[in-house]
């Protein structure tokens, strides 16, 4: 089992009370998420074209700010797993789009 991270309790409290957070609470949650994920290097990042910071910010906007999601985040390890799954979903979406894209067959010399 992993040892307790110093941010686990604070992350748990803030994440699970997102509906009721004030501005300082949201700021602190943002700081924790950015700090934890900036120090995390999942292998999935190698399959994505943008800088790591772009994906961390997108994750925060798409997952943390979504109050309709019923997820719990009990510790830093869970946050990392959520982020890793988010990156995998991005990769699958990118692969799916590229599979269905049709190359432009327009030849300007034919006109």
N, C-alpha and C positions, 0 to 999 in steps of 0.2 A: 504494500500500500504506500502511496506517496505521503510525504510529510506535509504538514499544514503550512501553507504559504502565508506570509504576514498580511496579505491583502484579502485572504479568503473571507473572513467575517464581514469586512466592510463591503466587499463586492456582493456578497450574498444579501446583505441588508439593503443596499441601494438597488440592486437588480430586482429583487422581489417586491420593492415598493415604488417601482417606476411610475405608477399611476399617480402617486402622491408627492413626487419629488418637486422641490422648489429649485430655483436656478442654481444655488450653490450645490445642491445634491446632484443635479444633472452635470454640473461642471466636474465634480469629483468623480462621478461614474465615468465620464468621458476620459479624464486623466488616467484612471485605473485601466480602462480598456486599452487606451493608446499605449500606456507603459508596458502592460503585459504582452500585447501583441507585437509591439515594436521589437521586443526581445525574443520573439518566437520565430523560428525559421522552418515552417513546414515545407516538405519537398514539393508540394503542389505549386508553390510560387514559381518554380522553375518552368512550369508549363503556361505561365501567363505573361503577357507582354508588358504590362504597366509596372511602375515602381510599387514596391510593397506598401508604401503609405497610402496610395490610392485605394487599395483593397481594404486596408484597415478602416479608412474613413467610410467607404461604401458599406462595409459590414456594420459599422456603427449606425449609419443611416437606415440600412435595410432591415436590420435585426434588432438592435438595441432600442432604437426609437419607436419601433412597432409595438404599441401597447396592446394590440389585439392578439399578439402571440402569447401563448400560455406557457412559454418555456420558463424553467427555473435555472438559476446559475448559482450553484452552491459553493463553487471554489474556482480558482484560477485554472485548474486542469479542465474543468467543464467549459470555460470560456474558450480555451484553446481548441477543444474538440469542436465546439460550435463554429469557430472560425475556419478550422480545417474542412469541415463539411460544407461550409459556405463556398470556400475556394473550389472544392470538388464539383459543386453544383455549377459554378461559373465555367469550369473547364468542360463539363458535359454539355452545357448550353452552347458554348463556343464551338465544340465539335459537331453538335447537332446542326447549328446554323451553317457551318461550312459544308456539311454533307448535302444540304439542300440548296445551296447557292448555285446558280447557273452562271457560267462564264458568259461574258458579253461576246456574242458572235458577230457583232456589227463590224463590217469591213468597209472603211471609208472609200476604198477604191472601187466598190461596186456601184457607187452612185453616179 
